[in-house]
Amino acid sequence: DYQLHLPTGGAVTAFGFWNDDRFLEASLQASGDAEARHTRAAESGRPTALLSERDGVQRFSVYPVAAGALKQVEVSMRVPIDVDLGRHRVRLPIDAFLGQSGPTSAVLVDLRTREPLDGAGIDGAQTITLNDGPRRAQLAATADGPIELWWRESGPDLGFAADTVAFGDGDALALRVVLNE
């Protein structure tokens, strides 16, 4: 059993796992039906997986997993993107497996943009660039906790942001100007 804490607005779009050397892709079904099928499959010794969501936490159950064994799981998700002065950021949740300490997750990112890329990376993990092009970057990393994927698209050299802030008896304008980050 394991879980992912997705950010608000995030959703799992697909998942599956490897049993021996065969990838088994999960299919979405109604909750009650899926739980009953998962239980029947596990009781009969067949490989099975179940995804459920409660209070924004995605919970997964994969069977069989032999005592002390590792299981390779693949999860595809959509998560919100934050943009601040031209730098896009996505926090990728990597949580501890229930009942185990310190698993390492391999993260493969296939980033595709509409505008030409001006840099990409993963904070919180050592990153290897597998492939890059004008509008695409493929990155790989390993991590045992949440990481942040970032990228910049080519654009103007200057970035501006302004906010109104309370100041004395009135309001003032707070202006941020960014040149080359």
Secondary structure, 3 states (H helix, E strand, C coil): CEEEECCCCCEEEEEEEEECCEEEECCCCCHHHHHHHHHHHHHCCCCEEEEEEECCEEEEEEECCCCCCCCCEEEEEECCCEEECCEEEEEECCCCCCCCCCCCEEEEEEEECCCCEEEEEEECCCEEEEEEECCEEEEEEEECCCEEEEEEECCCCEEEEEEEEEECCEEEEEEEEEECC
